[in-house]
Amino acid sequence: MANHKSAIKRAKQSEARRQRNRARKTRMKNVVKSLETAIQSKAVDAAVEGLKEAISIIDKTAAHGVIHKNKASRKISQLTRKVNSLQAV
């Protein structure tokens, strides 16, 4: 465990950041999972609304540095393709 005052503070900050990042990542995963469920059940309206929310949350997660911006872009692209293919059918 940390002995110096600065190391103790750094440990507290790291733990706080870890908890915050974990919460943001979990929120993102949950919104993606609910969108996937809407797509599976062929609910077009729910999927379109879910996509808007998912894009917003994924972008915020990347903006905070929890995930890489390219990963966020890739996830948004994949989800958008799935919703668009659902709308086409």
Long-range contacts (C-beta under 8 A, 24 or more apart in sequence): 21-64, 21-66, 24-60, 24-61, 24-64, 24-66, 25-61, 25-66, 25-67, 27-57, 27-61, 28-57, 28-58, 28-61, 28-66, 28-67, 31-57, 31-58, 32-58, 32-75, 32-79, 35-79, 35-83, 36-82, 39-82, 39-83, 39-86, 42-86, 44-86, 44-87, 47-83, 47-86, 48-83, 48-87, 51-79, 51-80, 51-83, 54-79, 55-79, 55-80
